[in-house]
Amino acid sequence: MSKQSSRRNFIQKLSTGVIGAAFVPEVLHAAGTTGAKTENISRVKNRSSNDTLQIALIGAGGMGFADANTAITVPGIKLVAACDLYDGRLADAKRKYGNDIFTTRDYKEILTRKDIDAVIVATPDHWHKDISVDAMNAGKAVYCEKAMVHDITEGSAVVEAQNRNKVVFQVGSQGLSSLGNEKAKELLAAGAIGKLNYAEGFWARNSPGGAWQYDIPADGSLNTVDWKRFLNKYPDRPFDAKRFFRWRCYKDYGTGVSGDLFVHLFSSLHFITNSKGPQKIMAMGGLRFWKDGREVPDILMGMFDYAETPEHPAFNLSLRVNFVDGTADSTYLRLVGNEGSMNVEWDKVTLTRNKSYAATDDPLLTTKLKGQPGGYERKQMLPPDTTVFKAEDGYKGAHFDHFNNFFTAIRENKPVMEDALFGYRAAAPALLCNDSYFADKAVKWDPVKLKMI
């Protein structure tokens, strides 16, 4: 398809509402001096359900509490149990959710309860696979935080458990269910940026908390922490409060900045492009500032080669994380094509398109030039060809959307946005990015067969 016909096709779709077919659009043409057009995006509301689903939280740390707090805002959801290896968090759970909730250090006590329909797995990464598989084998629906697995070899076990048990399993890359991702997927399919050839993502932080220097409770000790259980299959060692409360900093328990943040960007990109993943991965970076005993870099850059497939053209991806960024707290995913680009956020998509030029042998252009003084086409002052798609006021956000999607799948026996296979394909390049960094070499991966090359 030519550049002109591709653009014409996109503009026709935009004008006839095809691009917004999954939404209830309210188009607002801004009259500002920037020339940018703004369109509100929203979603047709799901059918409400009065039946109550009872859930349990396994891993009651910061992300676990954030997940639980969001989950219970979905109508018909009740938290009835919590599990953690630190007694202080179990006490916090009772304060937050009521003294009547069941608490335990042993997640298997939760899985044996018949009154629990689903579990949130928000433990350190090195427990994700074991708990998820055990929960699915017990017939529970599972919402597992990203990265879905801690090691590249663990993914097939989670996929197999979901397929065998026929249960609902969703990975918690919450931005995946956002209005922004849905709109970007529509725009790309409609030819809004032409042929995709490059994408990039960036995640910046500049604070102790953002760099995983989480608070260490004064009472953290062998008396209040189940240290042996925490270690799982990894080497035995004396109790170390840093390793327990700041587990993301250590290779045995976390997946580094790539598993924490790159995996979000992979999830969104793969959803938007229908991709299964890259075939070549290279990474570099270093530990530049947060030299607190951690074993993983605080700056990481990854380069990824995506081959041509029936779903998308060949393109390249670059991702960056910087925990020492003085600009702080910026994140984006940008898709670039030969006719424009999209900046994708969870509640907004900014589309910028190039000006379309007629071919030099176009007879209409020749006729136009003859009518111009001096026989030439005098250029004009053009406004930026930019359209901003923004979520409507009152949008509850991507995190709510992701849980609403999970619970709707349970109630209505529908597919989730991010099942085990999708989650594995998002986790794999993130984990292999770490492997490339530590081995100081490129890694080749087959995203269809899910194996190293």
ABEGO torsion letter per residue (X at the ends): XBAAAAAAAAAAAAAAGAAAAABBBBBBBBABAAGBBBBBBBBBBBBBBABBBBBBBBGABAAAAAAAAAAAABBGBBBABBBBABAAAAAAAAAAAEAABBBBABAAAAAABAABABBBBABBAAAAAAAAAAAAAAGBBBBBBOBABABAAAAAAAAAAAAAAGBBBBBBBAAAABAAAAAAAAAAAAGAAEBBABBBBBBBBBBAAAAGBBBBBAABBAAABBAAAAAEABBBBBBBAAAAAAAAABAAABAEAAAAAAAAAAAAAAAAAGBAEBABBBBBEEBAABBAGBABBABBBBBBBBBBBAABBBBBBBBBBBAABAAEGBBBBBBBBAAEBBBBBAABBBBBBBBBBBBAABAAAAAAAAABBGGBBBBBBBBBBBBBBBBBBGBAEAAAAAAAAAAAAAAAGBBBABBAAAAAAAAAAAAAAAAAAAAGBBBBBBAAAGBBX
